[in-house]
Amino acid sequence: MEVLVLVAIFLVIVVAVVVPSSKKGKRKCPRCTEWVKSEALKCRFCGFDFPASAPLPLRSDARKS
């Protein structure tokens, strides 16, 4: 019985650690609650426009005028 309790506790800890890591680099849309990439400007599921928090970085191969 004690072994079963220890195994259950171990499984809960493993699930708690593994599941959030799958959402790394993503954020939840406040309108539809789907997970989208953190760099997204618009939710691909409902079309919600995320506020621009910072300017996008320029590509290194972009030409300068």
CHARMM-style PDB file with segment names, atoms N, HN, CA, C and O in Angstrom:
ATOM      1  N   MET     1       0.823  -1.198   0.000  1.00  0.00      PROA
ATOM      2  CA  MET     1       0.000   0.000   0.000  1.00  0.00      PROA
ATOM      3  C   MET     1       0.865   1.259   0.000  1.00  0.00      PROA
ATOM      4  O   MET     1       0.577   2.214  -0.721  1.00  0.00      PROA
ATOM      5  N   GLU     2       1.936   1.257   0.818  1.00  0.00      PROA
ATOM      6  HN  GLU     2       2.170   0.481   1.403  1.00  0.00      PROA
ATOM      7  CA  GLU     2       2.827   2.423   0.878  1.00  0.00      PROA
ATOM      8  C   GLU     2       3.544   2.644  -0.450  1.00  0.00      PROA
ATOM      9  O   GLU     2       3.780   3.781  -0.857  1.00  0.00      PROA
ATOM     10  N   VAL     3       3.883   1.555  -1.114  1.00  0.00      PROA
ATOM     11  HN  VAL     3       3.691   0.631  -0.784  1.00  0.00      PROA
ATOM     12  CA  VAL     3       4.562   1.660  -2.402  1.00  0.00      PROA
ATOM     13  C   VAL     3       3.628   2.290  -3.431  1.00  0.00      PROA
ATOM     14  O   VAL     3       4.048   3.106  -4.251  1.00  0.00      PROA
ATOM     15  N   LEU     4       2.368   1.903  -3.376  1.00  0.00      PROA
ATOM     16  HN  LEU     4       2.026   1.240  -2.710  1.00  0.00      PROA
ATOM     17  CA  LEU     4       1.381   2.463  -4.305  1.00  0.00      PROA
ATOM     18  C   LEU     4       1.229   3.970  -4.099  1.00  0.00      PROA
ATOM     19  O   LEU     4       1.106   4.714  -5.072  1.00  0.00      PROA
ATOM     20  N   VAL     5       1.234   4.422  -2.868  1.00  0.00      PROA
ATOM     21  HN  VAL     5       1.333   3.818  -2.078  1.00  0.00      PROA
ATOM     22  CA  VAL     5       1.136   5.848  -2.560  1.00  0.00      PROA
ATOM     23  C   VAL     5       2.371   6.579  -3.068  1.00  0.00      PROA
ATOM     24  O   VAL     5       2.260   7.664  -3.638  1.00  0.00      PROA
ATOM     25  N   LEU     6       3.542   5.993  -2.866  1.00  0.00      PROA
ATOM     26  HN  LEU     6       3.633   5.111  -2.403  1.00  0.00      PROA
ATOM     27  CA  LEU     6       4.784   6.617  -3.345  1.00  0.00      PROA
ATOM     28  C   LEU     6       4.808   6.704  -4.871  1.00  0.00      PROA
ATOM     29  O   LEU     6       5.252   7.709  -5.427  1.00  0.00      PROA
ATOM     30  N   VAL     7       4.336   5.662  -5.545  1.00  0.00      PROA
ATOM     31  HN  VAL     7       3.975   4.846  -5.093  1.00  0.00      PROA
ATOM     32  CA  VAL     7       4.284   5.687  -7.011  1.00  0.00      PROA
ATOM     33  C   VAL     7       3.308   6.765  -7.482  1.00  0.00      PROA
ATOM     34  O   VAL     7       3.604   7.479  -8.440  1.00  0.00      PROA
ATOM     35  N   ALA     8       2.168   6.894  -6.837  1.00  0.00      PROA
ATOM     36  HN  ALA     8       1.929   6.313  -6.059  1.00  0.00      PROA
ATOM     37  CA  ALA     8       1.192   7.920  -7.204  1.00  0.00      PROA
ATOM     38  C   ALA     8       1.768   9.318  -7.019  1.00  0.00      PROA
ATOM     39  O   ALA     8       1.576  10.183  -7.874  1.00  0.00      PROA
ATOM     40  N   ILE     9       2.464   9.545  -5.927  1.00  0.00      PROA
ATOM     41  HN  ILE     9       2.620   8.842  -5.233  1.00  0.00      PROA
ATOM     42  CA  ILE     9       3.096  10.853  -5.684  1.00  0.00      PROA
ATOM     43  C   ILE     9       4.148  11.132  -6.742  1.00  0.00      PROA
ATOM     44  O   ILE     9       4.244  12.254  -7.239  1.00  0.00      PROA
ATOM     45  N   PHE    10       4.934  10.129  -7.089  1.00  0.00      PROA
ATOM     46  HN  PHE    10       4.856   9.218  -6.685  1.00  0.00      PROA
ATOM     47  CA  PHE    10       5.969  10.292  -8.116  1.00  0.00      PROA
ATOM     48  C   PHE    10       5.337  10.659  -9.459  1.00  0.00      PROA
ATOM     49  O   PHE    10       5.833  11.547 -10.153  1.00  0.00      PROA
ATOM     50  N   LEU    11       4.252   9.989  -9.827  1.00  0.00      PROA
ATOM     51  HN  LEU    11       3.849   9.268  -9.264  1.00  0.00      PROA
ATOM     52  CA  LEU    11       3.584  10.287 -11.101  1.00  0.00      PROA
ATOM     53  C   LEU    11       3.016  11.697 -11.128  1.00  0.00      PROA
ATOM     54  O   LEU    11       3.074  12.368 -12.159  1.00  0.00      PROA
ATOM     55  N   VAL    12       2.473  12.149 -10.016  1.00  0.00      PROA
ATOM     56  HN  VAL    12       2.426  11.604  -9.179  1.00  0.00      PROA
ATOM     57  CA  VAL    12       1.945  13.513  -9.943  1.00  0.00      PROA
ATOM     58  C   VAL    12       3.068  14.522 -10.135  1.00  0.00      PROA
ATOM     59  O   VAL    12       2.887  15.516 -10.839  1.00  0.00      PROA
ATOM     60  N   ILE    13       4.211  14.288  -9.530  1.00  0.00      PROA
ATOM     61  HN  ILE    13       4.358  13.481  -8.958  1.00  0.00      PROA
ATOM     62  CA  ILE    13       5.356  15.195  -9.662  1.00  0.00      PROA
ATOM     63  C   ILE    13       5.867  15.203 -11.101  1.00  0.00      PROA
ATOM     64  O   ILE    13       6.171  16.265 -11.644  1.00  0.00      PROA
ATOM     65  N   VAL    14       5.962  14.034 -11.716  1.00  0.00      PROA
ATOM     66  HN  VAL    14       5.715  13.172 -11.274  1.00  0.00      PROA
ATOM     67  CA  VAL    14       6.448  13.954 -13.104  1.00  0.00      PROA
ATOM     68  C   VAL    14       5.510  14.702 -14.041  1.00  0.00      PROA
ATOM     69  O   VAL    14       5.967  15.458 -14.898  1.00  0.00      PROA
ATOM     70  N   VAL    15       4.222  14.505 -13.891  1.00  0.00      PROA
ATOM     71  HN  VAL    15       3.850  13.891 -13.194  1.00  0.00      PROA
ATOM     72  CA  VAL    15       3.245  15.192 -14.743  1.00  0.00      PROA
ATOM     73  C   VAL    15       3.314  16.700 -14.521  1.00  0.00      PROA
ATOM     74  O   VAL    15       3.216  17.467 -15.479  1.00  0.00      PROA
ATOM     75  N   ALA    16       3.479  17.133 -13.288  1.00  0.00      PROA
ATOM     76  HN  ALA    16       3.559  16.511 -12.509  1.00  0.00      PROA
ATOM     77  CA  ALA    16       3.545  18.568 -12.988  1.00  0.00      PROA
ATOM     78  C   ALA    16       4.765  19.213 -13.614  1.00  0.00      PROA
ATOM     79  O   ALA    16       4.723  20.394 -13.961  1.00  0.00      PROA
ATOM     80  N   VAL    17       5.842  18.475 -13.765  1.00  0.00      PROA
ATOM     81  HN  VAL    17       5.876  17.516 -13.483  1.00  0.00      PROA
ATOM     82  CA  VAL    17       7.068  19.031 -14.340  1.00  0.00      PROA
ATOM     83  C   VAL    17       7.047  18.960 -15.860  1.00  0.00      PROA
ATOM     84  O   VAL    17       7.494  19.898 -16.521  1.00  0.00      PROA
ATOM     85  N   VAL    18       6.546  17.886 -16.422  1.00  0.00      PROA
ATOM     86  HN  VAL    18       6.183  17.125 -15.885  1.00  0.00      PROA
ATOM     87  CA  VAL    18       6.596  17.673 -17.869  1.00  0.00      PROA
ATOM     88  C   VAL    18       5.545  18.486 -18.613  1.00  0.00      PROA
ATOM     89  O   VAL    18       5.869  19.052 -19.656  1.00  0.00      PROA
ATOM     90  N   VAL    19       4.342  18.573 -18.152  1.00  0.00      PROA
ATOM     91  HN  VAL    19       4.079  18.113 -17.304  1.00  0.00      PROA
ATOM     92  CA  VAL    19       3.258  19.230 -18.883  1.00  0.00      PROA
ATOM     93  C   VAL    19       3.520  20.712 -19.121  1.00  0.00      PROA
ATOM     94  O   VAL    19       3.358  21.154 -20.258  1.00  0.00      PROA
ATOM     95  N   PRO    20       3.918  21.523 -18.119  1.00  0.00      PROA
ATOM     96  CA  PRO    20       4.156  22.935 -18.409  1.00  0.00      PROA
ATOM     97  C   PRO    20       5.294  23.170 -19.400  1.00  0.00      PROA
ATOM     98  O   PRO    20       5.270  24.172 -20.115  1.00  0.00      PROA
ATOM     99  N   SER    21       6.276  22.298 -19.469  1.00  0.00      PROA
ATOM    100  HN  SER    21       6.295  21.484 -18.888  1.00  0.00      PROA
ATOM    101  CA  SER    21       7.389  22.515 -20.385  1.00  0.00      PROA
ATOM    102  C   SER    21       6.946  22.423 -21.841  1.00  0.00      PROA
ATOM    103  O   SER    21       7.618  22.965 -22.718  1.00  0.00      PROA
ATOM    104  N   SER    22       5.836  21.753 -22.116  1.00  0.00      PROA
ATOM    105  HN  SER    22       5.290  21.312 -21.404  1.00  0.00      PROA
ATOM    106  CA  SER    22       5.344  21.682 -23.485  1.00  0.00      PROA
ATOM    107  C   SER    22       4.764  23.018 -23.935  1.00  0.00      PROA
ATOM    108  O   SER    22       4.590  23.236 -25.134  1.00  0.00      PROA
ATOM    109  N   LYS    23       4.464  23.906 -23.008  1.00  0.00      PROA
ATOM    110  HN  LYS    23       4.605  23.728 -22.034  1.00  0.00      PROA
ATOM    111  CA  LYS    23       3.916  25.224 -23.318  1.00  0.00      PROA
ATOM    112  C   LYS    23       4.996  26.297 -23.334  1.00  0.00      PROA
ATOM    113  O   LYS    23       4.686  27.484 -23.428  1.00  0.00      PROA
ATOM    114  N   LYS    24       6.239  25.900 -23.244  1.00  0.00      PROA
ATOM    115  HN  LYS    24       6.491  24.935 -23.168  1.00  0.00      PROA
ATOM    116  CA  LYS    24       7.342  26.857 -23.227  1.00  0.00      PROA
ATOM    117  C   LYS    24       7.393  27.602 -24.562  1.00  0.00      PROA
ATOM    118  O   LYS    24       7.305  26.990 -25.627  1.00  0.00      PROA
ATOM    119  N   GLY    25       7.535  28.909 -24.497  1.00  0.00      PROA
ATOM    120  HN  GLY    25       7.606  29.407 -23.633  1.00  0.00      PROA
ATOM    121  CA  GLY    25       7.573  29.715 -25.711  1.00  0.00      PROA
ATOM    122  C   GLY    25       6.192  30.025 -26.263  1.00  0.00      PROA
ATOM    123  O   GLY    25       6.059  30.489 -27.395  1.00  0.00      PROA
ATOM    124  N   LYS    26       5.169  29.768 -25.465  1.00  0.00      PROA
ATOM    125  HN  LYS    26       5.278  29.390 -24.545  1.00  0.00      PROA
ATOM    126  CA  LYS    26       3.805  30.031 -25.905  1.00  0.00      PROA
ATOM    127  C   LYS    26       3.075  30.852 -24.853  1.00  0.00      PROA
ATOM    128  O   LYS    26       3.471  30.902 -23.688  1.00  0.00      PROA
ATOM    129  N   ARG    27       2.008  31.486 -25.289  1.00  0.00      PROA
ATOM    130  HN  ARG    27       1.686  31.445 -26.235  1.00  0.00      PROA
ATOM    131  CA  ARG    27       1.150  32.220 -24.361  1.00  0.00      PROA
ATOM    132  C   ARG    27      -0.299  31.905 -24.708  1.00  0.00      PROA
ATOM    133  O   ARG    27      -0.616  31.496 -25.825  1.00  0.00      PROA
ATOM    134  N   LYS    28      -1.164  32.103 -23.729  1.00  0.00      PROA
ATOM    135  HN  LYS    28      -0.906  32.435 -22.821  1.00  0.00      PROA
ATOM    136  CA  LYS    28      -2.565  31.772 -23.908  1.00  0.00      PROA
ATOM    137  C   LYS    28      -3.324  32.999 -24.403  1.00  0.00      PROA
ATOM    138  O   LYS    28      -3.197  34.088 -23.842  1.00  0.00      PROA
ATOM    139  N   CYS    29      -4.103  32.814 -25.445  1.00  0.00      PROA
ATOM    140  HN  CYS    29      -4.205  31.930 -25.901  1.00  0.00      PROA
ATOM    141  CA  CYS    29      -4.927  33.894 -25.979  1.00  0.00      PROA
ATOM    142  C   CYS    29      -6.006  34.240 -24.950  1.00  0.00      PROA
ATOM    143  O   CYS    29      -6.693  33.347 -24.454  1.00  0.00      PROA
ATOM    144  N   PRO    30      -6.162  35.527 -24.625  1.00  0.00      PROA
ATOM    145  CA  PRO    30      -7.167  35.902 -23.631  1.00  0.00      PROA
ATOM    146  C   PRO    30      -8.606  35.758 -24.131  1.00  0.00      PROA
ATOM    147  O   PRO    30      -9.532  35.712 -23.322  1.00  0.00      PROA
ATOM    148  N   ARG    31      -8.805  35.686 -25.431  1.00  0.00      PROA
ATOM    149  HN  ARG    31      -8.053  35.723 -26.089  1.00  0.00      PROA
ATOM    150  CA  ARG    31     -10.164  35.581 -25.961  1.00  0.00      PROA
ATOM    151  C   ARG    31     -10.615  34.119 -26.066  1.00  0.00      PROA
ATOM    152  O   ARG    31     -11.691  33.772 -25.578  1.00  0.00      PROA
ATOM    153  N   CYS    32      -9.810  33.263 -26.694  1.00  0.00      PROA
ATOM    154  HN  CYS    32      -8.936  33.545 -27.090  1.00  0.00      PROA
ATOM    155  CA  CYS    32     -10.248  31.884 -26.920  1.00  0.00      PROA
ATOM    156  C   CYS    32      -9.515  30.864 -26.049  1.00  0.00      PROA
ATOM    157  O   CYS    32      -9.859  29.683 -26.069  1.00  0.00      PROA
ATOM    158  N   THR    33      -8.522  31.297 -25.293  1.00  0.00      PROA
ATOM    159  HN  THR    33      -8.243  32.257 -25.277  1.00  0.00      PROA
ATOM    160  CA  THR    33      -7.713  30.488 -24.370  1.00  0.00      PROA
ATOM    161  C   THR    33      -6.905  29.389 -25.047  1.00  0.00      PROA
ATOM    162  O   THR    33      -6.505  28.427 -24.392  1.00  0.00      PROA
ATOM    163  N   GLU    34      -6.661  29.515 -26.339  1.00  0.00      PROA
ATOM    164  HN  GLU    34      -6.987  30.297 -26.871  1.00  0.00      PROA
ATOM    165  CA  GLU    34      -5.782  28.573 -27.029  1.00  0.00      PROA
ATOM    166  C   GLU    34      -4.337  29.036 -26.865  1.00  0.00      PROA
ATOM    167  O   GLU    34      -4.081  30.228 -26.690  1.00  0.00      PROA
ATOM    168  N   TRP    35      -3.396  28.100 -26.922  1.00  0.00      PROA
ATOM    169  HN  TRP    35      -3.604  27.132 -27.064  1.00  0.00      PROA
ATOM    170  CA  TRP    35      -1.972  28.425 -26.807  1.00  0.00      PROA
ATOM    171  C   TRP    35      -1.431  28.807 -28.178  1.00  0.00      PROA
ATOM    172  O   TRP    35      -1.623  28.080 -29.153  1.00  0.00      PROA
ATOM    173  N   VAL    36      -0.753  29.955 -28.249  1.00  0.00      PROA
ATOM    174  HN  VAL    36      -0.598  30.545 -27.457  1.00  0.00      PROA
ATOM    175  CA  VAL    36      -0.126  30.427 -29.484  1.00  0.00      PROA
ATOM    176  C   VAL    36       1.316  30.787 -29.183  1.00  0.00      PROA
ATOM    177  O   VAL    36       1.681  30.985 -28.025  1.00  0.00      PROA
ATOM    178  N   LYS    37       2.132  30.871 -30.216  1.00  0.00      PROA
ATOM    179  HN  LYS    37       1.835  30.710 -31.157  1.00  0.00      PROA
ATOM    180  CA  LYS    37       3.533  31.235 -30.022  1.00  0.00      PROA
ATOM    181  C   LYS    37       3.637  32.613 -29.388  1.00  0.00      PROA
ATOM    182  O   LYS    37       2.833  33.499 -29.678  1.00  0.00      PROA
ATOM    183  N   SER    38       4.623  32.790 -28.527  1.00  0.00      PROA
ATOM    184  HN  SER    38       5.276  32.070 -28.292  1.00  0.00      PROA
ATOM    185  CA  SER    38       4.763  34.062 -27.821  1.00  0.00      PROA
ATOM    186  C   SER    38       5.107  35.211 -28.760  1.00  0.00      PROA
ATOM    187  O   SER    38       4.873  36.371 -28.422  1.00  0.00      PROA
ATOM    188  N   GLU    39       5.659  34.909 -29.932  1.00  0.00      PROA
ATOM    189  HN  GLU    39       5.849  33.966 -30.206  1.00  0.00      PROA
ATOM    190  CA  GLU    39       6.007  35.956 -30.896  1.00  0.00      PROA
ATOM    191  C   GLU    39       4.826  36.354 -31.770  1.00  0.00      PROA
ATOM    192  O   GLU    39       4.921  37.310 -32.539  1.00  0.00      PROA
ATOM    193  N   ALA    40       3.715  35.632 -31.662  1.00  0.00      PROA
ATOM    194  HN  ALA    40       3.637  34.855 -31.038  1.00  0.00      PROA
ATOM    195  CA  ALA    40       2.560  35.882 -32.526  1.00  0.00      PROA
ATOM    196  C   ALA    40       1.963  37.264 -32.262  1.00  0.00      PROA
ATOM    197  O   ALA    40       1.859  37.702 -31.116  1.00  0.00      PROA
ATOM    198  N   LEU    41       1.577  37.932 -33.329  1.00  0.00      PROA
ATOM    199  HN  LEU    41       1.661  37.577 -34.259  1.00  0.00      PROA
ATOM    200  CA  LEU    41       0.902  39.215 -33.222  1.00  0.00      PROA
ATOM    201  C   LEU    41      -0.612  39.052 -33.286  1.00  0.00      PROA
ATOM    202  O   LEU    41      -1.364  39.935 -32.874  1.00  0.00      PROA
ATOM    203  N   LYS    42      -1.052  37.889 -33.817  1.00  0.00      PROA
ATOM    204  HN  LYS    42      -0.442  37.171 -34.152  1.00  0.00      PROA
ATOM    205  CA  LYS    42      -2.478  37.615 -33.952  1.00  0.00      PROA
ATOM    206  C   LYS    42      -2.708  36.136 -33.648  1.00  0.00      PROA
ATOM    207  O   LYS    42      -1.930  35.276 -34.061  1.00  0.00      PROA
ATOM    208  N   CYS    43      -3.796  35.854 -32.917  1.00  0.00      PROA
ATOM    209  HN  CYS    43      -4.428  36.552 -32.582  1.00  0.00      PROA
ATOM    210  CA  CYS    43      -4.155  34.475 -32.600  1.00  0.00      PROA
ATOM    211  C   CYS    43      -4.617  33.777 -33.874  1.00  0.00      PROA
ATOM    212  O   CYS    43      -5.472  34.298 -34.590  1.00  0.00      PROA
ATOM    213  N   ARG    44      -4.070  32.626 -34.156  1.00  0.00      PROA
ATOM    214  HN  ARG    44      -3.375  32.203 -33.573  1.00  0.00      PROA
ATOM    215  CA  ARG    44      -4.440  31.907 -35.369  1.00  0.00      PROA
ATOM    216  C   ARG    44      -5.785  31.211 -35.250  1.00  0.00      PROA
ATOM    217  O   ARG    44      -6.327  30.741 -36.251  1.00  0.00      PROA
ATOM    218  N   PHE    45      -6.328  31.138 -34.054  1.00  0.00      PROA
ATOM    219  HN  PHE    45      -5.888  31.519 -33.241  1.00  0.00      PROA
ATOM    220  CA  PHE    45      -7.600  30.471 -33.844  1.00  0.00      PROA
ATOM    221  C   PHE    45      -8.785  31.429 -33.923  1.00  0.00      PROA
ATOM    222  O   PHE    45      -9.782  31.131 -34.581  1.00  0.00      PROA
ATOM    223  N   CYS    46      -8.682  32.584 -33.252  1.00  0.00      PROA
ATOM    224  HN  CYS    46      -7.872  32.826 -32.717  1.00  0.00      PROA
ATOM    225  CA  CYS    46      -9.834  33.497 -33.203  1.00  0.00      PROA
ATOM    226  C   CYS    46      -9.549  34.865 -33.817  1.00  0.00      PROA
ATOM    227  O   CYS    46     -10.470  35.664 -33.986  1.00  0.00      PROA
ATOM    228  N   GLY    47      -8.282  35.150 -34.156  1.00  0.00      PROA
ATOM    229  HN  GLY    47      -7.534  34.501 -34.019  1.00  0.00      PROA
ATOM    230  CA  GLY    47      -7.956  36.422 -34.782  1.00  0.00      PROA
ATOM    231  C   GLY    47      -7.687  37.555 -33.813  1.00  0.00      PROA
ATOM    232  O   GLY    47      -7.561  38.704 -34.236  1.00  0.00      PROA
ATOM    233  N   PHE    48      -7.593  37.260 -32.510  1.00  0.00      PROA
ATOM    234  HN  PHE    48      -7.694  36.327 -32.166  1.00  0.00      PROA
ATOM    235  CA  PHE    48      -7.314  38.301 -31.514  1.00  0.00      PROA
ATOM    236  C   PHE    48      -5.971  38.950 -31.810  1.00  0.00      PROA
ATOM    237  O   PHE    48      -4.979  38.256 -32.037  1.00  0.00      PROA
ATOM    238  N   ASP    49      -5.934  40.297 -31.810  1.00  0.00      PROA
ATOM    239  HN  ASP    49      -6.740  40.861 -31.626  1.00  0.00      PROA
ATOM    240  CA  ASP    49      -4.686  41.038 -32.026  1.00  0.00      PROA
ATOM    241  C   ASP    49      -4.006  41.266 -30.684  1.00  0.00      PROA
ATOM    242  O   ASP    49      -4.557  41.931 -29.808  1.00  0.00      PROA
ATOM    243  N   PHE    50      -2.805  40.712 -30.525  1.00  0.00      PROA
ATOM    244  HN  PHE    50      -2.357  40.172 -31.238  1.00  0.00      PROA
ATOM    245  CA  PHE    50      -2.044  40.939 -29.309  1.00  0.00      PROA
ATOM    246  C   PHE    50      -1.434  42.329 -29.359  1.00  0.00      PROA
ATOM    247  O   PHE    50      -1.005  42.772 -30.424  1.00  0.00      PROA
ATOM    248  N   PRO    51      -1.386  43.030 -28.227  1.00  0.00      PROA
ATOM    249  CA  PRO    51      -0.760  44.355 -28.227  1.00  0.00      PROA
ATOM    250  C   PRO    51       0.735  44.230 -28.496  1.00  0.00      PROA
ATOM    251  O   PRO    51       1.387  43.300 -28.021  1.00  0.00      PROA
ATOM    252  N   ALA    52       1.266  45.170 -29.255  1.00  0.00      PROA
ATOM    253  HN  ALA    52       0.736  45.926 -29.640  1.00  0.00      PROA
ATOM    254  CA  ALA    52       2.701  45.171 -29.554  1.00  0.00      PROA
ATOM    255  C   ALA    52       3.448  45.659 -28.321  1.00  0.00      PROA
ATOM    256  O   ALA    52       3.305  46.816 -27.925  1.00  0.00      PROA
ATOM    257  N   SER    53       4.245  44.785 -27.714  1.00  0.00      PROA
ATOM    258  HN  SER    53       4.362  43.845 -28.037  1.00  0.00      PROA
ATOM    259  CA  SER    53       4.957  45.153 -26.495  1.00  0.00      PROA
ATOM    260  C   SER    53       6.330  45.736 -26.797  1.00  0.00      PROA
ATOM    261  O   SER    53       6.837  46.564 -26.040  1.00  0.00      PROA
ATOM    262  N   ALA    54       6.928  45.308 -27.894  1.00  0.00      PROA
ATOM    263  HN  ALA    54       6.516  44.636 -28.509  1.00  0.00      PROA
ATOM    264  CA  ALA    54       8.256  45.802 -28.263  1.00  0.00      PROA
ATOM    265  C   ALA    54       8.395  45.690 -29.772  1.00  0.00      PROA
ATOM    266  O   ALA    54       7.736  44.855 -30.391  1.00  0.00      PROA
ATOM    267  N   PRO    55       9.236  46.512 -30.368  1.00  0.00      PROA
ATOM    268  CA  PRO    55       9.437  46.407 -31.812  1.00  0.00      PROA
ATOM    269  C   PRO    55      10.088  45.070 -32.159  1.00  0.00      PROA
ATOM    270  O   PRO    55      10.895  44.536 -31.397  1.00  0.00      PROA
ATOM    271  N   LEU    56       9.722  44.546 -33.318  1.00  0.00      PROA
ATOM    272  HN  LEU    56       9.067  44.979 -33.937  1.00  0.00      PROA
ATOM    273  CA  LEU    56      10.308  43.288 -33.757  1.00  0.00      PROA
ATOM    274  C   LEU    56      11.764  43.495 -34.144  1.00  0.00      PROA
ATOM    275  O   LEU    56      12.103  44.539 -34.703  1.00  0.00      PROA
ATOM    276  N   PRO    57      12.634  42.532 -33.862  1.00  0.00      PROA
ATOM    277  CA  PRO    57      14.044  42.673 -34.241  1.00  0.00      PROA
ATOM    278  C   PRO    57      14.198  42.583 -35.754  1.00  0.00      PROA
ATOM    279  O   PRO    57      13.460  41.854 -36.417  1.00  0.00      PROA
ATOM    280  N   LEU    58      15.138  43.309 -36.284  1.00  0.00      PROA
ATOM    281  HN  LEU    58      15.738  43.901 -35.746  1.00  0.00      PROA
ATOM    282  CA  LEU    58      15.412  43.272 -37.711  1.00  0.00      PROA
ATOM    283  C   LEU    58      16.173  42.007 -38.047  1.00  0.00      PROA
ATOM    284  O   LEU    58      16.969  41.514 -37.249  1.00  0.00      PROA
ATOM    285  N   ARG    59      15.921  41.488 -39.232  1.00  0.00      PROA
ATOM    286  HN  ARG    59      15.274  41.888 -39.881  1.00  0.00      PROA
ATOM    287  CA  ARG    59      16.688  40.328 -39.687  1.00  0.00      PROA
ATOM    288  C   ARG    59      18.115  40.762 -39.950  1.00  0.00      PROA
ATOM    289  O   ARG    59      18.355  41.897 -40.363  1.00  0.00      PROA
ATOM    290  N   SER    60      19.049  39.887 -39.718  1.00  0.00      PROA
ATOM    291  HN  SER    60      18.855  38.965 -39.382  1.00  0.00      PROA
ATOM    292  CA  SER    60      20.459  40.230 -39.889  1.00  0.00      PROA
ATOM    293  C   SER    60      20.823  40.463 -41.345  1.00  0.00      PROA
ATOM    294  O   SER    60      21.782  41.177 -41.637  1.00  0.00      PROA
ATOM    295  N   ASP    61      20.061  39.862 -42.271  1.00  0.00      PROA
ATOM    296  HN  ASP    61      19.282  39.282 -42.034  1.00  0.00      PROA
ATOM    297  CA  ASP    61      20.371  40.028 -43.684  1.00  0.00      PROA
ATOM    298  C   ASP    61      19.548  41.142 -44.348  1.00  0.00      PROA
ATOM    299  O   ASP    61      19.567  41.282 -45.570  1.00  0.00      PROA
ATOM    300  N   ALA    62      18.840  41.917 -43.557  1.00  0.00      PROA
ATOM    301  HN  ALA    62      18.824  41.803 -42.563  1.00  0.00      PROA
ATOM    302  CA  ALA    62      18.035  43.012 -44.097  1.00  0.00      PROA
ATOM    303  C   ALA    62      18.940  44.119 -44.623  1.00  0.00      PROA
ATOM    304  O   ALA    62      19.955  44.458 -44.014  1.00  0.00      PROA
ATOM    305  N   ARG    63      18.555  44.665 -45.748  1.00  0.00      PROA
ATOM    306  HN  ARG    63      17.730  44.390 -46.242  1.00  0.00      PROA
ATOM    307  CA  ARG    63      19.363  45.753 -46.327  1.00  0.00      PROA
ATOM    308  C   ARG    63      19.081  47.069 -45.630  1.00  0.00      PROA
ATOM    309  O   ARG    63      17.946  47.361 -45.255  1.00  0.00      PROA
ATOM    310  N   LYS    64      20.112  47.844 -45.464  1.00  0.00      PROA
ATOM    311  HN  LYS    64      21.034  47.606 -45.769  1.00  0.00      PROA
ATOM    312  CA  LYS    64      19.953  49.160 -44.847  1.00  0.00      PROA
ATOM    313  C   LYS    64      19.882  50.205 -45.941  1.00  0.00      PROA
ATOM    314  O   LYS    64      20.669  50.185 -46.887  1.00  0.00      PROA
ATOM    315  N   SER    65      18.940  51.113 -45.805  1.00  0.00      PROA
ATOM    316  HN  SER    65      18.301  51.130 -45.036  1.00  0.00      PROA
ATOM    317  CA  SER    65      18.757  52.155 -46.828  1.00  0.00      PROA
ATOM    318  C   SER    65      19.664  53.332 -46.592  1.00  0.00      PROA
ATOM    319  OT1 SER    65      19.638  54.295 -47.358  1.00  0.00      PROA
TER     320      SER     65
END
